[in-house]
Amino acid sequence: MLYFLFKRITLLIPTFIGITIVAFSFVRILPGDPVLLMAGERGISDERYARLLAEFGYDRPIWEQYLEYLNDLVHGDFGISLVTKQPVLDEFFSLFPATVELSICALILATVIGIPAGIVAATKRGSFLDQTIMGTALVGYSMPIFWWGLLLIIVFSGILGWTPVSGRISLLYYFPNTTGFMLIDSLLSGQKGAFQSALSHLILPSIVLATIPLAVIARQTRSAMLEVLGEDYVRTARAKGLSDARVVGLHALRNAMIPVITVIGLSVGTLLAGAILTETIFSWPGIGKWMIESIQRRDYPVVQSGLLLIAAIVMIVNLLVDLTYGLINPRIRHQ
Amino acid sequence: MALLNIQNLSVDFKTAGGLFRAVDSVDIACERGEILSIVGESGSGKSVSMLALMGLLPWTAQITADKMEFDGKDLGRMSRRERRKIIGKDISMIFQEPISSLNPCFTVGFQIGEVLKLHLGMDRATRRKRSIELLDLVGIPAPETRLSAFPHQLSGGMNQRVMIAMALAGDPKLLIADEPTTALDVTIQAQILELLVSLQREKQMALILITHDMGVVAETAERVQVQYAGQRVEEQPVLDLFEAPHHPYTSALLAALPERAVGRKLPSIPGVVPGQFDRPTGCLFAPRCSFVKPDCHKGVKRQPAELGHALCNHPIASSGSKTSAAGGAA
């Protein structure tokens, strides 16, 4: 087990190096540079432009810049934002809880609805219910997030007025940022209505972000269940006289969960990618919105280190997912 | 009164091409403490009839029977919930592939304990004690440590022993073994059969052994029922069947046994079991039968017990070689 862990972690190193190269070069391939963008429409004299570029070190050969970036990284320096002059790492960790909160809510929503929907569809295979669930899942999977988010805002915030349009909490409330998670902080503050406000702000973005993972999880659960329900051990479980609920919910589900866990793990990457759009639509102050804004301003240090941090998180989550296989699949645990 | 009494059981499967009759008006009876063997080729409906009894067929199966009586209760008229109290306890079943028949995600101890808890309501400590006894009973060494083993950590033979232990957990009156040795090595096959027979004697339970292996039949069974294309074509006590088969199909099956072959080439039965679309009218075996007469294509009649209940218009009166009294002894 320890060896397995060690092997997996060593494999992460080349991946990280690859990501630094991609993140570093990607942002420099984009036309324009931070100095030009900061100057805005008024323009800037060539002399001043050259001086500013030299100040940031962007006039040197690109490989030299890259090596310096790597050197900084190794020393734990993720750079300083050109726009806010704050360390990238500080900004990341102050914004990250908002994204995590949104992603966790979306993932819970996707799992809690997706798995039962998949089970029902599989056990009632071919029925009207199955076709309805799978049809809905297909629609959800194919829907453009941007359009879907705007549609929900128009209906629930605009027409019905049930939910707020954007942000994390109503401006009426103010309390210290203890955990960074608005739901928990609002509860801790003890202010009346704060939690409800935070929750109502979270609902629409969570639904939008959960849509694609939910559809994927439901479809994967259904197909895994269908496969497992035909297995000999399910017949054995029935032959023991066990109830349908126990046969399906324990004997079959435990085996069907193996591929579903993979999909849930992989959807963490999708969630972070989806968060970029969702956060932009709902003005959710998380890392997705932060990345988009930084790319627009060509804030090189933020984009290259932000991408690296996001990638690191996705990889760590994937590693954790691999480790949980062992918990549910004894055949892996004992290898 | 017979422990198991199934009369006129038919099973049809809904398929894209219409109904497929897998079991065709079969009668099966089994006394307490008896070993009945059901023999037939693949697709002869031998497993399906037992799965129908257990209620394990998929929803595409349409089951009809005049009677499906077990221990005086008609299983066919019971709700699924009521039937679940009997299956796994009074009737239990073991299957062909022991490794895939056990759930890979749960330990052996959990899977045996589940039966003990469900049917006998035992608490944790009693379950553990009883599971150890059961594993010991089926000849698994070091049963205490095996309780925490997963199926993939055991061999095929060991897994089949675990299946048997699990089947015995409810102290069944009837054990159905569906080709229990087919997937195992020859040496292990003999051990498992021996175990099944000795447990059957010890516990005085009835055993229905489904197999396509005449050798297994000869070694274990007391009474044999031969099935062909979903029909019961012959039924006799084992010795009589081997001495004087009355149905041409049984006779051909026995002639195909390597031990009985006389010529240089092993005899075989030409053709295949009829499928959904090439089902003949009249006798289903007629297209493959070497004794076929014109009237066989029109209809077929059931012979009396003296002729092994053969479903044949022209049963073989005796095997011709040794005894002609064999038919009368049936």
Chai-1 contact restraints between the chains, C-beta under 6 A:
chainA,res_idxA,chainB,res_idxB,connection_type,confidence,min_distance_angstrom,max_distance_angstrom,comment,restraint_id
A,D232,B,E97,contact,1.0,0.0,6.0,A-B,restraint_1
A,D232,B,S100,contact,1.0,0.0,6.0,A-B,restraint_2
A,D232,B,S101,contact,1.0,0.0,6.0,A-B,restraint_3
A,Y233,B,S101,contact,1.0,0.0,6.0,A-B,restraint_4
A,Y233,B,L102,contact,1.0,0.0,6.0,A-B,restraint_5
A,Y233,B,N103,contact,1.0,0.0,6.0,A-B,restraint_6
A,R235,B,L56,contact,1.0,0.0,6.0,A-B,restraint_7
A,T236,B,S101,contact,1.0,0.0,6.0,A-B,restraint_8
A,R238,B,L56,contact,1.0,0.0,6.0,A-B,restraint_9
A,A239,B,M54,contact,1.0,0.0,6.0,A-B,restraint_10
A,A239,B,L56,contact,1.0,0.0,6.0,A-B,restraint_11
A,A239,B,M93,contact,1.0,0.0,6.0,A-B,restraint_12
A,K240,B,G88,contact,1.0,0.0,6.0,A-B,restraint_13
A,K240,B,V115,contact,1.0,0.0,6.0,A-B,restraint_14
A,G241,B,R84,contact,1.0,0.0,6.0,A-B,restraint_15
A,G241,B,I87,contact,1.0,0.0,6.0,A-B,restraint_16
A,G241,B,G88,contact,1.0,0.0,6.0,A-B,restraint_17
A,H251,B,N103,contact,1.0,0.0,6.0,A-B,restraint_18
A,R254,B,C105,contact,1.0,0.0,6.0,A-B,restraint_19
A,N255,B,C105,contact,1.0,0.0,6.0,A-B,restraint_20
A,P330,B,F150,contact,1.0,0.0,6.0,A-B,restraint_21
A,R331,B,H152,contact,1.0,0.0,6.0,A-B,restraint_22
